[in-house]
Amino acid sequence: MVKKTNGQLHNRLSVLRAERKWSQQQVADFLGVSRQTIVSLEHNRYSPSLKLAFEIAILFDTTVHDVFQYEKKEQPL
Protein backbone atom coordinates (compact mmCIF):
# COMPACT_ATOMS: atom_id res chain seq x y z
CA MET A 1 0.00 0.00 0.00
CA VAL A 2 1.26 3.47 -0.88
CA LYS A 3 1.32 5.92 1.98
CA LYS A 4 0.62 9.60 1.61
CA THR A 5 3.07 11.92 3.37
CA ASN A 6 1.72 14.97 5.13
CA GLY A 7 3.80 17.18 7.32
CA GLN A 8 4.42 20.56 8.80
CA LEU A 9 7.27 22.97 8.50
CA HIS A 10 8.69 24.30 11.79
CA ASN A 11 11.37 26.91 12.25
CA ARG A 12 13.76 28.44 14.77
CA LEU A 13 13.37 31.99 13.49
CA SER A 14 12.24 33.49 16.81
CA VAL A 15 15.14 31.79 18.64
CA LEU A 16 17.73 32.97 16.13
CA ARG A 17 16.27 36.47 16.19
CA ALA A 18 16.27 36.60 20.00
CA GLU A 19 19.90 35.45 20.16
CA ARG A 20 20.84 38.51 18.12
CA LYS A 21 18.39 40.82 19.93
CA TRP A 22 16.80 41.80 16.62
CA SER A 23 13.19 42.91 16.42
CA GLN A 24 10.73 41.41 13.99
CA GLN A 25 10.78 44.71 12.13
CA GLN A 26 14.58 44.67 11.80
CA VAL A 27 14.49 41.16 10.33
CA ALA A 28 11.67 42.16 8.00
CA ASP A 29 13.66 45.19 6.83
CA PHE A 30 16.80 43.10 6.26
CA LEU A 31 14.79 40.63 4.16
CA GLY A 32 12.59 43.14 2.34
CA VAL A 33 9.33 41.68 3.65
CA SER A 34 6.63 42.93 6.00
CA ARG A 35 6.77 42.48 9.76
CA GLN A 36 3.55 40.47 9.41
CA THR A 37 5.43 37.97 7.23
CA ILE A 38 7.95 37.46 10.06
CA VAL A 39 5.12 37.08 12.60
CA SER A 40 3.41 34.49 10.38
CA LEU A 41 6.67 32.59 9.85
CA GLU A 42 7.42 32.50 13.57
CA HIS A 43 3.94 31.13 14.32
CA ASN A 44 4.19 28.51 11.54
CA ARG A 45 1.20 30.02 9.73
CA TYR A 46 3.24 30.68 6.59
CA SER A 47 5.79 28.58 4.73
CA PRO A 48 8.39 30.69 2.95
CA SER A 49 9.40 30.39 -0.65
CA LEU A 50 12.65 28.55 -1.23
CA LYS A 51 14.33 31.87 -2.06
CA LEU A 52 13.15 33.48 1.19
CA ALA A 53 14.21 30.41 3.20
CA PHE A 54 17.74 30.74 1.79
CA GLU A 55 17.77 34.50 2.42
CA ILE A 56 16.79 33.88 6.05
CA ALA A 57 19.55 31.30 6.46
CA ILE A 58 22.09 33.68 4.92
CA LEU A 59 20.94 36.52 7.19
CA PHE A 60 21.54 34.35 10.25
CA ASP A 61 24.77 32.91 8.82
CA THR A 62 23.51 29.34 9.02
CA THR A 63 21.94 26.67 6.84
CA VAL A 64 18.33 26.28 5.77
CA HIS A 65 18.28 22.99 7.71
CA ASP A 66 19.30 24.80 10.88
CA VAL A 67 16.44 27.29 10.52
CA PHE A 68 13.69 25.05 9.13
CA GLN A 69 12.67 21.50 10.02
CA TYR A 70 10.04 19.41 8.26
CA GLU A 71 8.06 17.03 10.43
CA LYS A 72 6.42 14.39 8.27
CA LYS A 73 3.46 12.28 9.19
CA GLU A 74 2.64 9.24 7.12
CA GLN A 75 -1.01 8.49 6.52
CA PRO A 76 -2.55 5.63 4.58
CA LEU A 77 -4.38 6.58 1.40
Buried (B, 14 or more C-beta within 10 A) or exposed (E): EEEEEEEEBEBBBBEBBEEEEBEBEBBBBBBEBEBEBBBBBBEEEBBBEEEBBBBBBEBBEEEBEEBBEEEEEEEEE
